[in-house]
């Protein structure tokens, strides 16, 4: 199930807002009965639960992609090591030895 914050971000993007500060623009809360929008300070209409529900599938896709990208980022060698490898071995070998294995381990689907 997609996080409420993800669905809010997708709703906002669909309505022309590309960035949300969850400390001031939109405040989410959970009092034990599930997440909800406590405060809405954007210049677009606050979404209904039904509107947010339409972003469930795309929210799940977005979150799954973020996990893949985070895993890739954590697995790639440090940038200095990559640049050194490129200097000594060339870009093609760098892609083959360092980049492709990580992308194959964590495919985008």
C-alpha positions as CSV (number, residue, x, y, z in Angstrom):
1,X,0.0,0.0,0.0
2,X,1.4,3.3,-1.0
3,X,2.3,5.9,1.7
4,X,0.0,8.8,2.0
5,X,3.0,11.2,1.4
6,X,3.6,9.5,-1.9
7,X,0.0,9.8,-3.0
8,X,-0.1,13.5,-1.9
9,X,3.1,14.2,-4.0
10,X,1.6,12.5,-7.1
11,X,-1.6,14.4,-6.7
12,X,0.2,17.7,-6.3
13,X,2.4,17.0,-9.3
14,X,-0.7,16.2,-11.4
15,X,-2.0,19.6,-10.3
16,X,1.1,21.6,-11.1
17,X,2.9,21.6,-7.7
18,X,6.3,19.9,-8.1
19,X,7.7,20.3,-4.6
20,X,6.1,19.8,-1.2
21,X,7.5,20.7,2.2
22,X,5.9,18.2,4.6
23,X,6.8,20.5,7.5
24,X,4.9,23.5,6.3
25,X,3.0,22.9,3.0
26,X,1.2,19.7,4.0
27,X,1.2,18.2,7.5
28,X,0.4,14.5,7.8
29,X,-0.6,12.8,11.0
30,X,-1.6,9.5,12.5
31,X,-3.5,9.3,15.8
32,X,-3.7,5.5,15.7
33,X,-6.5,5.3,13.1
34,X,-4.3,5.7,10.0
35,X,-2.5,8.5,8.2
36,X,-4.5,11.6,7.3
37,X,-3.9,15.2,6.1
38,X,-3.9,17.4,9.2
39,X,-3.0,20.6,7.5
40,X,-3.1,21.7,3.8
41,X,-1.4,24.9,2.8
42,X,-1.0,24.5,-0.9
43,X,-2.7,26.7,-3.5
44,X,-4.5,23.8,-5.0
45,X,-7.6,22.0,-3.7
46,X,-7.1,19.6,-0.8
47,X,-7.6,16.1,-2.3
48,X,-10.4,13.8,-1.1
49,X,-9.7,10.3,0.1
50,X,-11.2,9.1,-3.2
51,X,-8.9,11.3,-5.2
52,X,-5.9,10.0,-3.3
53,X,-7.0,6.4,-3.8
54,X,-6.6,6.9,-7.5
55,X,-2.9,7.2,-6.9
56,X,-2.5,3.9,-5.1
57,X,-1.1,2.0,-8.1
58,X,1.2,4.7,-9.3
59,X,2.3,5.4,-5.7
60,X,3.3,1.7,-5.3
61,X,5.2,1.9,-8.6
62,X,7.0,5.1,-7.4
63,X,7.9,3.6,-4.1
64,X,9.2,0.4,-5.7
65,X,11.4,2.4,-8.1
66,X,12.7,4.5,-5.1
67,X,13.8,1.3,-3.4
68,X,15.6,0.1,-6.5
69,X,17.4,3.4,-7.0
70,X,18.4,3.5,-3.3
71,X,19.8,0.0,-3.5
72,X,21.7,0.9,-6.6
73,X,23.1,4.0,-5.0
74,X,24.2,2.1,-1.9
75,X,25.9,-0.6,-4.0
76,X,27.8,1.5,-6.5
77,X,31.4,2.2,-5.5
78,X,32.4,5.6,-4.2
79,X,32.6,8.2,-7.0
80,X,36.4,8.6,-6.5
81,X,36.9,4.9,-6.9
82,X,34.7,4.9,-10.1
83,X,36.7,7.8,-11.6
84,X,40.0,6.1,-10.8
85,X,38.7,2.9,-12.4
86,X,37.7,4.9,-15.5
87,X,41.1,6.6,-15.7
88,X,42.9,3.2,-15.5
89,X,40.5,1.0,-17.4
90,X,38.3,3.2,-19.6
91,X,34.6,3.9,-19.7
92,X,33.5,0.7,-21.4
93,X,35.2,-1.5,-18.8
94,X,33.8,0.7,-16.0
95,X,30.3,0.2,-17.3
96,X,30.9,-3.6,-17.8
97,X,32.6,-4.1,-14.4
98,X,30.9,-1.6,-12.1
99,X,27.6,-0.4,-13.4
100,X,26.0,-3.2,-15.3
101,X,26.3,-5.8,-12.5
102,X,24.5,-3.4,-10.1
103,X,21.8,-2.6,-12.6
104,X,21.3,-6.3,-13.3
105,X,21.1,-7.0,-9.6
106,X,18.5,-4.3,-9.1
107,X,16.5,-4.0,-12.4
108,X,13.8,-1.4,-12.9
109,X,11.6,-4.2,-14.2
